[in-house]
């Protein structure tokens, strides 16, 4: 992981950088890049990661595996070192959505040692995989398509949007005007 769990390349002064199994010249992303790389390399079937500002999702994308940051409160945060308490979450990394669902079925649930863990009944995440997506609504923030965004990334996102629409998902254009402040709001919590 990145030193102190803060970074996006999974480097630390003791072990140096983690290597991306797809091409060792590339970073794994971070801060849970070691977990994502281990799964991508076949060294582990499943792994846990922690995510405050993308530390499960980014390395999973960089390494070509599946990463899920669960809804706040679904997984106990007991023992987790907090950076930004309302954003910190433990989640799953695996080679498939199905494997992530199996792991989530195992780790989700109320924990009396974590007052922020939800005591609501957890869904069966495996069962949820077979649900029809028709009628879902997804917000697409205009601020995520800013100058400097690689055209290949935008094309991939828009292809996914088109596929979702074809399958009955309603795409709603939304605005998240404070997006530009996200990093500056996160960093003081991580270093303070």
C-alpha positions in Angstrom: 0.0 0.0 0.0 1.0 3.6 -0.2 2.9 4.9 2.8 0.4 5.7 5.5 -2.3 4.5 3.1 -2.3 7.9 1.3 -1.4 8.0 -2.4 -2.3 6.7 -5.8 0.7 4.7 -7.0 1.3 2.2 -4.1 4.9 3.2 -3.3 6.5 3.3 0.1 10.0 4.0 1.3 10.6 0.5 2.6 9.5 -1.7 -0.3 9.4 0.7 -3.2 6.6 0.7 -5.8 4.2 -2.1 -6.4 4.3 -3.4 -9.9 1.2 -3.7 -12.1 0.9 -7.3 -13.3 -0.3 -6.2 -16.7 2.9 -4.2 -17.4 5.5 -3.7 -14.6 6.3 -0.3 -16.1 2.9 0.9 -14.9 1.7 1.8 -11.4 -1.0 -0.3 -9.7 -3.0 2.8 -8.5 -3.5 3.2 -4.8 -3.6 3.1 -2.0 -4.9 -0.5 -2.1 -2.7 -1.3 -5.1 -1.0 -4.3 -3.5 -4.4 -5.9 -3.0 -5.5 -5.2 -6.6 -2.1 -6.4 -8.0 -2.2 -9.6 -6.0 -5.7 -10.4 -7.3 -4.8 -9.4 -10.9 -1.6 -11.6 -10.8 -3.6 -14.6 -9.5 -1.8 -14.6 -6.2 -5.1 -14.2 -4.4 -8.7 -14.9 -5.3 -10.1 -12.1 -3.1 -8.7 -9.2 -1.2 -9.8 -6.4 1.0 -9.0 -2.8 0.5 -9.9 0.5 2.2 -11.3 3.5 0.4 -11.6 7.1 1.4 -11.2 8.9 -1.9 -10.9 6.0 -4.5 -8.3 3.7 -2.9 -10.2 0.5 -3.9 -11.8 1.7 -7.1 -8.7 3.3 -8.7 -6.2 0.4 -8.3 -8.9 -2.1 -9.3 -9.4 -0.1 -12.6 -5.6 0.2 -13.1 -5.1 -3.6 -12.6 -8.2 -4.8 -14.5 -10.0 -6.3 -11.6 -13.3 -5.6 -9.8 -13.4 -3.3 -6.8 -16.4 -2.3 -4.8 -16.6 0.4 -2.1 -19.8 -0.6 -0.2 -22.4 1.8 1.1 -21.3 3.5 4.3 -22.1 1.3 7.3 -22.4 -2.0 5.4 -19.0 -3.2 6.5 -17.5 -2.7 10.0 -14.7 -0.1 10.2 -13.5 -1.4 13.5 -9.7 -1.3 13.5 -9.5 0.9 10.5 -7.4 4.0 10.9 -9.7 6.9 10.0 -8.7 9.6 7.5 -12.1 11.1 6.8 -14.5 9.1 8.9 -17.7 9.7 6.9 -15.8 8.5 3.7 -13.7 5.6 5.0 -14.9 2.2 4.0 -13.6 -1.4 3.8 -14.5 -3.1 0.5 -13.9 -6.0 -1.8 -11.4 -6.6 -4.7 -11.7 -9.7 -6.9 -11.5 -11.0 -10.5 -15.2 -10.9 -11.0 -18.4 -9.2 -9.8 -19.6 -12.6 -8.5 -16.5 -13.1 -6.4 -16.9 -9.5 -5.0 -20.6 -10.4 -4.1 -19.4 -13.6 -2.3 -16.9 -11.5 -0.3 -19.4 -8.8 0.5 -21.9 -11.5 1.7 -19.2 -12.5 4.2 -18.0 -9.2 5.5 -21.2 -7.1 5.6 -23.3 -6.8 8.7 -23.6 -5.1 12.0 -20.7 -5.0 14.4 -21.3 -4.1 18.0 -17.7 -2.7 18.1 -18.5 -0.2 15.3 -21.3 2.2 16.1 -21.4 3.3 12.5 -22.1 -0.1 11.2 -25.7 -0.6 10.0 -28.0 -3.0 11.8 -30.2 -3.3 8.8 -30.7 -6.7 7.1 -28.1 -7.1 4.3 -29.2 -8.1 0.9 -27.9 -11.3 -0.7 -25.4 -9.7 -3.0 -25.2 -12.8 -5.2 -29.0 -12.7 -5.7 -28.8 -9.1 -6.6 -26.7 -9.9 -9.6 -29.6 -11.4 -11.4 -31.9 -8.4 -11.0 -33.1 -6.5 -14.1 -31.5 -3.0 -14.4 -34.5 -1.6 -16.4 -35.9 1.4 -14.6 -32.7 2.3 -12.7 -31.7 6.0 -12.7 -28.1 7.0 -12.9 -26.8 10.6 -12.6 -24.1 11.6 -15.0 -22.2 14.7 -13.5 -21.3 17.2 -16.2 -18.2 18.3 -14.0 -16.6 14.8 -14.7 -16.2 15.6 -18.3 -13.7 18.5 -18.0 -11.0 19.8 -20.3 -8.0 17.5 -20.1 -10.0 14.3 -19.9 -8.5 11.7 -22.2 -10.9 11.2 -25.2 -10.4 7.4 -24.8 -11.7 7.5 -21.3 -14.7 9.7 -22.3 -15.5 7.3 -25.2 -15.4 4.3 -22.9 -17.7 6.0 -20.3 -20.1 7.1 -23.0 -20.2 3.6 -24.6 -21.1 2.2 -21.1 -23.8 4.9 -20.8 -25.2 3.9 -24.2 -25.2 0.2 -23.2 -27.0 1.1 -20.0 -29.6 3.1 -21.8 -30.2 0.3 -24.3 -31.0 -1.9 -21.3 -33.6 0.4 -19.9 -31.5 2.6 -17.5 -32.5 6.3 -17.4 -29.5 8.5 -17.6 -30.0 11.9 -16.0 -27.5 14.8 -16.6 -26.7 16.3 -13.2 -24.4 19.0 -11.8 -22.1 18.5 -8.9 -20.7 22.1 -8.8 -18.4 21.5 -5.8 -16.5 18.6 -7.5 -13.5 20.8 -8.0 -13.1 21.1 -4.2 -13.2 17.4 -3.5 -9.5 16.8 -3.2 -8.8 19.9 -1.1 -11.6 18.9 1.2 -10.3 15.4 1.6 -6.6 16.1 2.0 -6.8 18.2 5.2 -8.5 15.3 6.9 -5.9 12.9 5.7 -2.9 14.9 7.0 -4.4 16.6 10.0 
